[in-house]
Amino acid sequence: MKKKKTVYVSMIADLLHAGHIKILEAAFEKGEVTVGLLTTSAINELGDTAYLKYDQRKKVLENLSFVNSVIPQESASYKKNLKTHKPDFVVHGDDWATCKTQSKYRNEVIEILKEWNGELFEVPYSSEINDQNIKNQLIKLGVTGVNRLQRLRYLIRDKKIVRILETHNALSALIAENTTIEVNGKKESFDGFWSSSLTDSTSKGKPDIEAVDMTSRINAVNDIFEVTTKPLIFDADTGGKTEHFEFTVRSLERTGVSAVVIEDKTGLKKNSLLGNEVKQTQDTIENFCNKIEKGKAAQISDDFMIIARIESLILEAGMSDAIKRAKAYIAAGADGIMIHSRHKDPDEIIEFMNKFRSFDKKTPVVVVPTSFNAVTIDEFIDLGVNVVISANHMLRAAYPAMLKVAKSILTHGRTLEAEPDCMSIKEILEIIPGTK
């Protein structure tokens, strides 16, 4: 009896669609199909993330009649699995030949298959049924609050580092959601949003002293959520009174916010970057731990995160105080620690991370490098940082540009000279879903 040919297909299979079925059907016609299902780390190598867990994606594929077996592919490279299984065919869509992030893996597959006279078979690409088109349709439909809420924990668990960008309205959130670039053959994008009390109040023309009420701020979050899909971290300043914070947690969780950050200060809000230049009082460890505990008790799901922001370095209370508080806040139930510094050099942050990671390898650490902004993402990864928030840059970039245009119109008595500093109407309409 003639031995059946073996076929290898590599997939993420997060959003299984007609394009995947077309490839699997072509593979099935050639022999017994083994799917190399990309693990989270392999997906990250491609600059992508999966909405579904590995086991969930695997279960779907195993129940397809075209598929004989599913094995993990733990790297974006096919090399290990191909050399182990030596398939007669590898089947893939032909679009990877022109994709910068994928073409090198295509060339590698061709070279490896030569070792046993294997063959690469490529299925014609169907642009109307690709992953990105489907994801765009999902954006139009929106995502449930539960799905969005869960996303941040998955990202922290699965990625080397999570990149968050400040958004103060729906338009800035659309830019954060859709901006993608390619660096060294890898796609880079932001993973989620930061709702900053500073930029939220400033965009409304109010001082950053918690003058914007929580209802107004949550309404702004809802505006963002109507047109985006990514998770959001909410800046709640001190969290207010413990009794009020419990209601804030419930409101944010119900809205679909993934995490709330509260800082261990008391009294009227003062911006941390002012440090001891203005009067600021740090809360006692006991009181702040109680606030964390009450907040955790108030939440419904296990996915919502309360992140404790330590102000010890800002208020010059010392490194030992910062470490002491970190231990206490984690013991009280905090899901993560935000450490802050107003120094331009990162020495304090580096020292904190070295000390903290010496006794805690798991708790997520968040940094906001507004002052120590020379540190790169790769350097933060090496330090053991999990989340980096660019906390106010979208607003700070927008208003100087608007001021320049306003002055130009007054100076010249017309708008002609201001046009080079403005997006075209067509470009700005293309940002907005549903315009066409």
Sequence and secondary structure as in RCSB ss.txt:
>XXXX:A:sequence
MKKKKTVYVSMIADLLHAGHIKILEAAFEKGEVTVGLLTTSAINELGDTAYLKYDQRKKVLENLSFVNSVIPQES
ASYKKNLKTHKPDFVVHGDDWATCKTQSKYRNEVIEILKEWNGELFEVPYSSEINDQNIKNQLIKLGVTGVNRLQ
RLRYLIRDKKIVRILETHNALSALIAENTTIEVNGKKESFDGFWSSSLTDSTSKGKPDIEAVDMTSRINAVNDIF
EVTTKPLIFDADTGGKTEHFEFTVRSLERTGVSAVVIEDKTGLKKNSLLGNEVKQTQDTIENFCNKIEKGKAAQI
SDDFMIIARIESLILEAGMSDAIKRAKAYIAAGADGIMIHSRHKDPDEIIEFMNKFRSFDKKTPVVVVPTSFNAV
TIDEFIDLGVNVVISANHMLRAAYPAMLKVAKSILTHGRTLEAEPDCMSIKEILEIIPGTK
>XXXX:A:secstr
     EEEEEE  SS  HHHHHHHHHHHHHSEEEEEEE HHHHHHTT   SS HHHHHHHHHTSTT SEEEEE S
SS HHHHHHH  SEEEEEGGGGS HHHHHHHHHHHHHHGGGT EEEEE   GGG HHHHHHHHHHH   HHHHHH
HHHHHHHHSS EEEEE SSHHHHHHHHH EEEETTEEEE  EEEE HHHHHHHTT  TTT S HHHHHHHHHHHH
HH  S EEEE TT SSHHHHHHHHHHHHHHT  EEEEESEESS   GGGGGGS  EE  HHHHHHHHHHHHHH S
SSS EEEEEE TTTTT  HHHHHHHHHHHHHTT SEEEE    SS HHHHHHHHHHHHH SSS EEE  SSSTT 
 HHHHHHHT  EEEE SHHHHHHHHHHHHHHHHHHHHSSSGGGGGGS  HHHHHHHSTT  
